[in-house]
């Protein structure tokens, strides 16, 4: 396969613009872009809420308009959100069960620790007592 020839360099006096070259016919208005986008969504079977801008007041004046609820969602997106919330609630329940179990275990271990402290204290007392008795025996043998 033959190599492609390089394009001739642009004249040095004209600076080259970065990015895409402009579209022939100029810019497309944003309204047209939005209409085409909504038409593609409707053709794909996605939920579209269409508001006639000329007949309706702005969205803030619509009494039942809520930007958190009124939007464009796919069924798969809603099902995924539902499943994620369900999984999160299950995880939360499991964590609460773990906390209850660990609190019970903690109470049990605190009791065991107190018992071990008591055994240790008694052993130290016995040790000291035995050392005193041994010291007294040595003193009585020396006399």
Secondary structure in CASP SS format (residue, H / E / C, confidence):
PFRMAT SS
TARGET T0000
AUTHOR 0000-0000-0000
METHOD secondary structure of the structure
MODEL  1
X C 1.00
X C 1.00
X C 1.00
X C 1.00
X C 1.00
X C 1.00
X C 1.00
X C 1.00
X C 1.00
X C 1.00
X C 1.00
X C 1.00
X C 1.00
X C 1.00
X C 1.00
X C 1.00
X C 1.00
X C 1.00
X C 1.00
X C 1.00
X C 1.00
X C 1.00
X C 1.00
X C 1.00
X C 1.00
X C 1.00
X C 1.00
X C 1.00
X C 1.00
X H 1.00
X H 1.00
X H 1.00
X H 1.00
X H 1.00
X H 1.00
X H 1.00
X H 1.00
X H 1.00
X H 1.00
X H 1.00
X H 1.00
X H 1.00
X H 1.00
X C 1.00
X C 1.00
X C 1.00
X C 1.00
X C 1.00
X C 1.00
X C 1.00
X C 1.00
X C 1.00
X C 1.00
X C 1.00
X C 1.00
X C 1.00
X C 1.00
X C 1.00
X H 1.00
X H 1.00
X H 1.00
X C 1.00
X C 1.00
X C 1.00
X C 1.00
X C 1.00
X C 1.00
X C 1.00
X C 1.00
X C 1.00
X C 1.00
X C 1.00
X C 1.00
X C 1.00
X H 1.00
X H 1.00
X H 1.00
X H 1.00
X H 1.00
X H 1.00
X H 1.00
X H 1.00
X H 1.00
X H 1.00
X H 1.00
X H 1.00
X H 1.00
X H 1.00
X H 1.00
X H 1.00
X H 1.00
X H 1.00
X H 1.00
X H 1.00
X H 1.00
X H 1.00
X H 1.00
X H 1.00
X H 1.00
X H 1.00
X H 1.00
X H 1.00
X H 1.00
X H 1.00
X H 1.00
X H 1.00
X H 1.00
X H 1.00
X H 1.00
X H 1.00
X H 1.00
X H 1.00
X H 1.00
X H 1.00
X H 1.00
X H 1.00
X H 1.00
X H 1.00
X H 1.00
X H 1.00
X H 1.00
X H 1.00
X H 1.00
X H 1.00
X H 1.00
X H 1.00
X H 1.00
X H 1.00
X H 1.00
X H 1.00
X H 1.00
X H 1.00
X H 1.00
X H 1.00
X H 1.00
X H 1.00
X H 1.00
X H 1.00
X H 1.00
X H 1.00
X H 1.00
X H 1.00
X C 1.00
END
